[in-house]
Structures are given as structure tokens and as C-alpha cells.
């Protein structure tokens, strides 16, 4: 039986990755585009998808895992829009609707981290867990939670990067870089926050630099907060910052210390790297496309 083909888009604040995908183990072709203006970036993505469809065959649906914030309520007049984002020029952009109308296809749409969390829960490190969380720590910080196979959603999607955490005793003077909250988690521990504080990325700093223990301490507080709220079966940490050598080990040690043995899941047992590697976002698009195709109209 021939597998249906899906158009998948991982839309980040720095780059877009588009792909023609038939399954988690069957990525036919991908392309990368810099995130410029909405017209330039969405236009280039549509042109590529049309050409790829001519080459590979008709697509069944589109899945978009996008940076945010985004509107997920399909009854809202601005469903599918990127809303009040810090990415210049992208606020109030009709993203999913424009893609769907241009290609005449159903569109599954969610945040990039919800998409990655969904993919990891189906095919990666979260497989078989009733509840798992995926957090990316890079240019920004965002997280998605999957409970019983579905992304957690309330009035909107979670914004885990904007939780408030205590200040590290050796990091009291840095004001933080979040334009909304200053010293929230993203304002203190994202890649740009690290560069603003110490002039280079975490991986470029010497391994004995205090930045490593400070950033690990902040992320460990996030993990313990997640344990307090939902006791997830795993907390998957992705993104460029967490690729820093030995950082995951530091986070595990700090989180275990902060947890004081209270939680059922030991932090060092539940903190894991993405099982899908750098494909988690693109395969998030696949999961969203599959779901929208299976949803009764």
C-alpha cells in the first residue's frame, strides 16, 4: 500500500525547514530557507512545495510546526496566525491559512515545540510515556507537553520559556533580555541571554566558567517546576544551548539536588536528549499533518 505524502514545515525564527515526508523513516526531500519577511519566507516555501509536489506526487495534507505565539483556536477569526511575536515583521501574519489556500490542502498547525513534543512522543524519546515534555533551549526557550497522546492546550498553548525562576546568587545584576518579562527563564538562559551576559555562546566558554553551572541551575529549576506540575515520564531537552558538552549532566545533578528526593521520577532518569535528533521539528509537522487528515471534517 502506498503511503500518503505530506508537506511538512518546521518554521523557526531563524530558519524554515520544509520537507516532503511519508513517514518518520521516510523523508523524501528537504529544503532550508532563512526566516526573512513573511512574504519572502512563506512565498519561497510555497514555491518549493509546489515544485516538490510536481516531482514527488500529490500531497495529502500540510503540517506546520511554527514559532509563536500563534492562534490555535480554529473558531477564532485569526486561527493560523502568528500573533504578538518578538520576531520583527511577523506579528499578525496569516501563516497556516495562506499555506492552505495556496495549496488547496488541509493544514495541521501548532507550535514548533508542541509539534516536536508530539513527534517525540510517537517515535522518539517519549514513546510509551503517558506524559512527556519537550523543551528547546536556543534562540528562545519553549516547551510543549503531551498528555495521553495530545498536546496540552488551555486558552492557548503553553509558554514554558516565560516561567519565573529565582535568581542565581552569582547572577543578580544581569537584568535579562525578555522584552516582556526581563528576567524570566528565556530572559536569563536562552542563547542570546548567554551572549549578552558573557559575550559568547555557552559552548565557546571554558568548561570551568561559572556560566555552565548558572545556566544548568536555571534549567534545573524549570525541570523541578515541571515535575511539581505534572510528573512527566520524561523531559526532553533540545536546542543549541543544551548541546553544550556536559550540560545535561549538570542539569540532572542540579535538578536531583533541588528535588530533594520528593518526586517519583528522579530527574537524572527522566531528563533525556531528543530521540529524533534534529528531525524532531520536521517530524512534528508530519504528526500534525497526519492528525489533521484523520480528523473528521
N, C-alpha and C positions, 0 to 999 in steps of 0.2 A: 504494500500500500504506500502510495506517495505521500510524503509528509507535506503539510501546507507550509508555505513560505511566509515569513513575517518581516516587516520592516521595523528595525529597532533603532532607537535613538537614545544615546546617553548624552544629555545636554548639561554641560558644566559651565561654570563661569569663565573658564579659561579656554576650553575646547569642547567641541561636539564630536562624538564618535557615532557614525551611522553604520548599520550593518544589515545584510540580508541573512536571516537566520532560520534554520529549520528545526533546530533543537539545541540543547546545551552542549552537545558534542558535534554540532553540525553548523558551524559558522561559514557561510559561503564566501562572503566578501565584506570588507570593512573600509571605511574612509574616515579621515580626520579633518576637521575644519576648525580654524581659530574662531573663538567667540568674539565677533565684531559687533556691528549693529544688528538689530533683529532682521531687517530686510536682507542684509548681506548674508547672514548666517543661515537663516531659515530658507532663503532663496537658494543658496548653494546646496543645502541639504536636500531640498525638494528636487533640484536638478539631478543630483546624484541618484536619488531613489528612483526617479523616472527612468534614467539610463540603466540602472541596475535591474529594474523590473523588466525592461526590454531584453536584457541579457539572460536573466535567470528564470523569468516567468512571473506570472501574476501573483501579487501579494494577497494574503487573506485578511490581514489587519496590520495596524501600526501600534507599536508600544513605545511610549515616551517616558523616560525617567529623567526628570528635569530639576535643575537648581530652582530655588524658590525665593520667597514664598509663592505658592500657587493656589488657585481656587479649585477645589476638588468636588464641590457640590454640583452635581450635574443639573440640578434645578435652578442654579444661580445664573443670572444673565451673563456673568463673566466667567462661567466654567471654562477651564482650559487656559486661562490667562496666567501669566506671571504677574504678581501683584506688586506690592511695595518693596521691591528688591534694592539692595545696595549696588547692584550692577548698573552702571550708568547707561541710560537709554533704554533699559528693558522693562521698567515699571509699566504695568497695564498693557503688556504685549499679549495679543491673542496668539497663542502658540499652538495648542492642540487643535483648535477649531480651524486655523489656517491650513495645517497639515491635512486634516481630514477632508476639508472641502476641496483642496487641490488634487488629492489623490482619489477621492470618492471612496474612502475606506473607513471602517470603524477604528476609533483610536482609544487605546488604554493609556491613561495618563495618571502619573503620580510623581512624588518627589524622587530625586535620584537615590536618596538613602532608603526610602521605602522600597523602591524597585530593587536595589541591591540586597536589602534585607529579605525580600520575597524570594529572590533567586538563591540566596544562601540557604534559606530555609527549605527549599525544594531540592537543590542539587549540590549544596556546599556544606559549610561547617555547621549550619543549623539544622541539617536534615534529621528528622526524627524527634526534634525538641518541640514540646507544646508551646513554648515561648522563647523567642530569641530576639536579640537586639543587634543591629549593625550600626556602628558609628564610624564615620570617616573624619579624620583629623588632618587637615591640609590647609588649603587656601582659606577655608572656613571650617566650621565644625557642625555636623548634622547627624542625626540619628533616626533610625526607623525601627519600629518594634513589630514583630509578627506574633500574633496570638491565635492559636488553632488555625493556622494557615492563612490568616488575613491580616493586612496591615492595620495597626491601631490608628483610629481616627476619631476625633471628637468634633468640636466646632470646625476644626481644621486639622492639619497634620501636626505631629509633634515638632517642637523646635528645641531639641536637646542641647544644641550648642549654646543656648542662651540661659541655661540654668545658672543660678547664683551660687558661688562656692566661696569658702573662706580664703583669705589671702595668705599665701605662704609667708612665714616670718621674715624671710630674706628677700621678699618681693613686695614690699609695702609701698614703694614710691612710684612704680610704673602705673600710669592711670588707666591703661587698657585702650584698645583701639576700636571696640564696637561702637558704631555711630549711634546706636540706640541705647545700649546699657553700659558702655565703657568697659567695666571690668567683670563681665560675665565670663563664662568658660571660653567662648570664642575670642573674646577680647583679650584674654590672657594667654591662651595655649595654642592658638592657631599658628600656622606658618608665618603669616605677616606679623603677628604679635611677637613671635620669637625674634624675627629680623628687626623689628622696631626697637626691641629691648637690647639685643646683643649684637646687631649688625650683620648677622649671617644666619643661615639655617641651622637647625639643631644638629644635623649630621655633619656639618662643617666645623662645629665647635669641638674642642678637645674632649675626649671621653671623660676626663675628670672635672670638666667645667660644671659649675653649680646649676647651670640651666637644665641639665639632664634630670637631676633629682627634683628640681622645682616643677618642671613640666610633668614628670611622672606623678608627682604628688597631686597636681591639679586633676589629671585624668583619672587617677585612683579615686578621688572624691566623687567624680562622675559615676564610676563603676559602683561604688558603695551606695550612691543615691539610687541607681537603677535596681540594685539588689533590694533596697528598702521598699521600693515601689512595687516591684513585680517578680522578684526572684527568678530571673530568666535562666534557662538552661545553658545559655552561652551568651557572651558579649563579644561580638566580632569587631575587632579594631582594625580599620583600614586607613588608607590615606598616606600621603607622603611623610608626615611627621612620624607616624608610628612605624615607618620603615627604617627609622634610625636604629642602628645596631644596639642591641641590649635594652632598648627602651621598654619593650613588652615585659621583660623580666623585672625591670624596675617598677613598672606599674603593678604587676602581680604582687610583688613584695609589699609595696605601699598599701595596696587595697586589702591584703590579708591583715596587715597591721591595723588599718583603720576599722576593719570589720570586727576585730576582737573575737573571732570565732562564733559570732552570733548567728550568721546566716547558714542555711542548709548547704548552699553552694559555695565552696571555697573559691575565692577569687582566682587563685592561681590555677584552678581546674576549669573555670568557666571562661576565662579570657583567652581568646584564640585569634589567630590571623585568618583572613578570608580564605575559605577553601577554594574559591573560584579565582583567586588572584585578581589581576586587573580586568578580568572579564565580568566581574560581579555587576557593574553598572549596565553594560550592554545586555547581559542576560536578564537583568531586571526588566529591560524593555521587552524581552521575549516573554517573560512571565505575565507582564501586563497585557501584551497583545493576545496571548493565549486566553487569558481570563475574559477579555472583552469579547472575543469571538465566541466564548462559551456562555456569555451572559444572554439570557432571553431578551429580545428586543421589545 
